[in-house]
Amino acid sequence: MNDNKVIHVEGLTKTFGDFTAVNAITFDVHKGEIFGFLGANGAGKTTAMKMLIGISNPTSGKAEVAGFDVFTQAEDIKKNIGYMSQKFALYDDLTVQENITFFGGIYGLSRKQIKEKSALLIQELGLENVDHQLVGALPLGWKQKLSFSVALLHDPKIVFLDEPTGGVDPITRRQFWEMIYKAAHQGTTIFVTTHYMDEAEYCDRVSIMVNGKIEALDTPKNLKKKYKADSMNDVFLKLARVPS
Ligand SMILES: Nc1ncnc2c1ncn2[C@@H]1O[C@H](COP(=O)(O)OP(=O)(O)OP(=O)(O)O)[C@@H](O)[C@H]1O
């Protein structure tokens, strides 16, 4: 794999019985890139992401993530990536500090590393006054930011974010995206799905999936030009509108 390519996907396909959820998708993602993975509900995004993070076997095709093969090196992939889904976040019945300690342990960090990282993280997120509160009591936006930071604890090469900002206000989403930019500047590759088209504008490149296929993939600027659209919202509506 080219040094600069941290994800390489070729003809990746997943079928469930007669139904093809992901249909021969091909793309690359580069180091430090913010890659938006868009599509209407049911387009196949989560199914594709599950194959890339090594928890679902492809039916056919090829994919390398962080230099590892999804078929034969799924365990190596898991060690080199972070993952944050909207549904699975943190444990509500553990405190902020306990969550960090718990996930740091799962990621194989030493006690010393966990101590150092958690102090930094709590300070960066401004959680000093709530670090002994149960995560369940925190506002959703704080939980999301903490969850993102926890997904980065082990300095993964790539972090996969599945609709990370669902249900919060635009200011909180903007703050979340500032964290994404910072991680990307430090060299972490960001692979993100979202239904918010303003967030699609923040990505370096965006792919749009329709019925299991990638219909378009380019920078937001080029996509707008190609589809004669004023915004990514217009691009999305032109491409991904579900037939009524
Ligand atoms: N385990 C499964 N068995 C059968 N069909 C499945 C399975 N998982 C997903 N599908 C189907 O594959 C299609 C793609 O689903 P997927 O969850 O990947 O879409 P998505 O783009 O992530 O949608 P959303 O934005 O709603 O999360 C859907 O029609 C879904 O019903």
PDBQT file of the ligand as one rigid body, heavy atoms in Angstrom, charges set to zero:
ROOT
HETATM    1  N1  LIG A 301     -27.356  -8.183   9.030  1.00  0.00    +0.000 N 
HETATM    2  C1  LIG A 301     -28.150  -7.792   8.021  1.00  0.00    +0.000 A 
HETATM    3  N2  LIG A 301     -28.979  -8.662   7.399  1.00  0.00    +0.000 NA
HETATM    4  C2  LIG A 301     -29.775  -8.289   6.381  1.00  0.00    +0.000 A 
HETATM    5  N3  LIG A 301     -29.800  -7.029   5.877  1.00  0.00    +0.000 NA
HETATM    6  C3  LIG A 301     -29.005  -6.123   6.452  1.00  0.00    +0.000 A 
HETATM    7  C4  LIG A 301     -28.136  -6.451   7.548  1.00  0.00    +0.000 A 
HETATM    8  N4  LIG A 301     -27.453  -5.328   7.901  1.00  0.00    +0.000 NA
HETATM    9  C5  LIG A 301     -27.872  -4.348   7.067  1.00  0.00    +0.000 A 
HETATM   10  N5  LIG A 301     -28.799  -4.826   6.199  1.00  0.00    +0.000 N 
HETATM   11  C6  LIG A 301     -29.471  -4.070   5.145  1.00  0.00    +0.000 C 
HETATM   12  O1  LIG A 301     -28.465  -3.478   4.348  1.00  0.00    +0.000 OA
HETATM   13  C7  LIG A 301     -28.893  -2.178   3.924  1.00  0.00    +0.000 C 
HETATM   14  C8  LIG A 301     -27.837  -1.156   4.299  1.00  0.00    +0.000 C 
HETATM   15  O2  LIG A 301     -27.874  -0.967   5.711  1.00  0.00    +0.000 OA
HETATM   16  P1  LIG A 301     -26.842  -0.011   6.466  1.00  0.00    +0.000 P 
HETATM   17  O3  LIG A 301     -27.175  -0.086   7.926  1.00  0.00    +0.000 OA
HETATM   18  O4  LIG A 301     -25.473  -0.361   6.051  1.00  0.00    +0.000 OA
HETATM   19  O5  LIG A 301     -27.233   1.394   5.869  1.00  0.00    +0.000 OA
HETATM   20  P2  LIG A 301     -26.759   2.836   6.322  1.00  0.00    +0.000 P 
HETATM   21  O6  LIG A 301     -26.354   3.535   5.065  1.00  0.00    +0.000 OA
HETATM   22  O7  LIG A 301     -25.753   2.725   7.392  1.00  0.00    +0.000 OA
HETATM   23  O8  LIG A 301     -28.096   3.462   6.868  1.00  0.00    +0.000 OA
HETATM   24  P3  LIG A 301     -28.354   4.456   8.138  1.00  0.00    +0.000 P 
HETATM   25  O9  LIG A 301     -28.004   5.818   7.655  1.00  0.00    +0.000 OA
HETATM   26  O10 LIG A 301     -29.819   4.280   8.369  1.00  0.00    +0.000 OA
HETATM   27  O11 LIG A 301     -27.508   3.964   9.276  1.00  0.00    +0.000 OA
HETATM   28  C9  LIG A 301     -30.260  -1.932   4.553  1.00  0.00    +0.000 C 
HETATM   29  O12 LIG A 301     -31.272  -2.228   3.600  1.00  0.00    +0.000 OA
HETATM   30  C10 LIG A 301     -30.282  -2.910   5.702  1.00  0.00    +0.000 C 
HETATM   31  O13 LIG A 301     -31.610  -3.308   5.982  1.00  0.00    +0.000 OA
ENDROOT
TORSDOF 0
